[in-house]
C-alpha cells in the first residue's frame, strides 16, 4: 500500500500463481489462489472474493510513491461476475462475454489468474505491498476502498467524451491513441463475433444431442426389417453423438484459447486507452495551466510558473513512463496473442484429427453394415 | 421357361423361388396373380397349356396356404408341357447334389411347414431315384443335356414372351426369369454345345427315351427341390453368371438380365453360406470369378429362411435395377406467371425393355405430377405403395417465376430437382411400377401429352386434402376388426414411425438452421479478424491474423457445405419418408376398403339367405328360385371380394416389406454419404489448421 515499505520485492514467483478452486455461495464467488514462494518449494494458498481483487486494483491505482504512476498501463481486472443471476444469462453474457461461458466459471478463473500474473510480472506494480499481502495473507484485506475506484471510473467515463478527441502535442502518442481506439473497437467486435460463433456451436451441439436422443426412439424390434432399420438409426445416433462431441470440443477450444485471448486483448486495449486518457487529461491540465500562467498578473506569475513547472514535470514523467509502458505492453500483447493462437490452432488441429479418425471408423463400420 | 418371379407371393419362402424359376413358365403365373395370366396368353409356345392350368391357381394361391398350390401346379404341369421337361432338366443338376443333401437336415428345415404335405411324397421318390441319376456325376451332364433342349426350345419362347410380355404387362418378374432362362440357355450352349445338339431334339418330343426317364424322376423331385432350394440356387448361380458374358452380347436378352445376374449371384452366396455342399465346388470350378464380386452384396441378405415373412423380405432385397435416372438442368421456360421449370430426365440402362441404353427427355414439373396421378389411378387399388412426388409449392415457384436471381430461389430449384430425381428413382425401383407403360413413356417418349389437372392451382394438394377428408370419414365409419396380427402391428408401427420421423425432421431442420447460422457467424468473424489484422502494427501478427481470416473464410464454406449436406441427406430424406409413409397408410386404407366391400357383400349374402329362409317358410316357391339365384350371385361376389381382399392384403404386405427393406437400405446409404461428407470436411479442416499453425508460430 502507500507505505514506504511498498518497495519490497514480491515474495512469490509470478509464474506460479494459479487459481486452483472456486466455491460459490449464493452470490459470492470465492477463489482459491495458490502460489509458490520464491527460492523454496513452499506453496501458499489464500481465499479471495471479487471484492479483494477490486481492493488490490484500487491499491495499485492509488500508490503514491511511484513517479509517473498515471503513465502505467494497469492490467485489466475482469468485471464482477454475478452468478446468482443465472436467469439474466443474456445480461451476464453481454457484460462478461467469454468469461461467462465455460463450465464452473473456468474462463472467469483463467482471466483472474491471468490478471494476477500480469500484475505480478509488471516491473513496477509487482513491488506494490498490496499485491504481496493479497497473495500471502490468509486474512482478507480491507474492503473499505472499493467505492473510490468505481467513482473514479464513472467520472472518467463522463470526461472521456470531451477529452478523447483532444489533439496531442506528441506524434507518438497521437498515433498510439488513434491505433488504440481502432484496435480496441475492432478487437471488441472480433471477440463478440467469436462469441457468437461459440454460442452457435454450443447450440449445434445441443441440437445434435436432441437429434441423437430422438433417434433412439425409432428403435423397434418387431421384425427383421425393423431391426435392420433400428440398427441404422442407432448407428446414426452414435454418429450424431460424435458430431455433437466434436462441436462441444471445438467450442471449448475456441472458448479457452482464442476466446480468452481476444477477450484479454480487448480488455488490454481498454487498459491502454485508460492510460492514454489519463495522460491526455494531464496534457489538457498542463495546457490550461500554461494559458492561465500567461494571463496571470505579475504578483501571481511566480507561483503560477512554479505550478506550471510541476505539472509539466509530471506530464513529462507520465509521458516517458507511458512510452515505456506502451512498448512493453505491445510486446507482451503480441506474445500473449501468439501463445493463444498457437494453442488454439494446435487444439483445433488435434480435435479435427481425432474426429476425422472417429468418423472414418464410423464410416468403416457403416460400410460393413452392408455386408452384414 | 419363364422362371417365376423373384417376388412371388408373400408366404413363399426363398427356397421356393428358385424352383419357381425353373418350372415357372407355368407356375409363375400363379404367383403374380391376374397380370400373370395375361402374360401367359401372350406367349404362344409350348407353355400355353400349362399356363391355362395355372390361370385358376393364382387366385387360389392367394386365398389358400400357398404351399399347397405350389406343389399342385407343378405336378400338373410336369407331363403335358415340354416346359416342364426343361424344368426337369434344370433340376437334374440339383439332384446330384440333392442326393447328398436330402439326408442332411438343413435342407428340410427351411420350409417345413409350407411344403410338408405336398413335398413328402415326391421327396421320397426323389430320394430313391435321385441317387440313380446322381450316382454318376458325369451323368449329370447328360441330365443337363435334356435341359438344354428344353432351353433351346425356350429361347424363342422366352424372348418373344419377354419382349411382348414385358412391354404389355407389369410382370417384370417374368421378364427377368425369361432372361435367366435365356442366359442359362446360352451358357448351356457354350458349355455343352456339341453333345447337346445331338440330344436336344430327341428327348423333348419323346419323353420316353433314356433321358426322359431322368426327367420324370426329376419332375417329381421338384417339390423336393423346394425343400432344398440351395442346391437349385447354387446350380442356377453357377450357370447364370457364366451366362452373363454371352447373354449380354446376344440380342435375345430381355433387358432385365443384368439385374438377374445380381440376383443369382446373391443367391449363390446365400446358399453357399448356408450349405457348404459340393455344389459349391462345382460352382467354383465353373466360374469363381463371377460369383465372387457379388458376395458382399448377397451376404447381407443371407439368413436361414426360417420364417415365411423373413424369406419374403429377403427376396425383396434382391431386386436391383440397372437403371440410372438423373434429373438435371433445371431451366426456366417462358416468362412471367406462365413460366415453368423444365428438367432434363436422363436414363441410363441396360434393360432391353427400353429402346436404347441412354436417352434423355425434357419434362416439366406437372409432368411428374401427372405421372403420379396416372400411376395412383391404376395401381393404388392394387395395394401398391406409389412413391409420391414432391408437393407443389406456389410460394417457391412464384419466387422463381418472378425470377430474381436470388439464392433462395436457386436453392428451391435445386431442392426440387433433387426431390424429383429421388421420386423417379423410387418409382423405377418398384418392380411393378417399372413395368407400367406410362413410366416407360415418361422416361422415353419425346413429347408427352400435357398433364392436366395438376396445373390447377395446386390441384394435387387440393385433391389430396379431399382424399384425406374422405379417408378420415371412412376410417371413422369403418371399424375393421383386424384379424391379421401382422397388419395390426404394422399399421400401428407405421403411425408411430410417422410421428417419430416428423420429430426427427424438426430436429434436423433446426440442426440445418444452426449450421447455417454458424456459417454466417463464422463469415462475420472472419471479416472482423481480417479488419483487426489490417490495423495491427506488428507485421507478423498482422499477417497471421489475415491468414486466420482466410482460414475462417474457408471454414465458413465448409459449414455451408455441411449445412446443405445435412439438409439433402437427412432433412429431405426424412421429408420423403414422411410422405412415403403417407402412401403406405394409403395402401392400408385401400386394403380396408377391400375388406369393407367384402364385409358388405357378406352381409348382403346373409340378408339374401334370410330372405330365402323366409320364403321357404312362407312357402312361396315362385320367388324361391330368384332368391336362390341371388344367393349364388352374392356367394360369387363374396368369394370374389374375399379373394380381392386377400390379394390386396398380400400385395400390401409384400410391398410394405419391400418398402421397409428399401428404407433401411436408403438410410444406410445416406448415412454413409453423410459420414463421407463429414470426414471430408474434417480432413479439410486438418489441412487448414496445419497450414495455419506455422503462421501462428512465426509471430515474433
Interface residues (C-beta under 8 A of the other chain):
Chain A: X179 X182 X183 X186 X187 X189 X190 X193 X194 X196 X197 X200 X201 X203 X204 X207 X208 X210 X211 X214 X215 X217 X218 X220 X222 X223 X224 X225 X226 X228 X229 X231 X232 X233 X235 X236 X239 X243 X330 X334 X337 X338 X341 X342 X344 X345 X346 X348 X349 X352 X353 X355 X356 X359 X360 X362 X363 X366 X367 X369 X370 X371 X372
Chain B: X296 X297 X299 X300 X303 X309 X310 X313 X489 X493 X496 X497 X500 X501 X503 X504 X507 X508 X510 X511 X514 X515 X517 X518 X521 X522 X524 X525 X528 X529 X531 X532 X535 X536 X537 X538 X540 X541 X544 X548 X657 X660 X661 X663 X664 X667 X668 X671 X672 X674 X675 X676 X678 X679 X682 X683 X685 X686 X689 X690 X692 X693 X696 X697 X699 X700
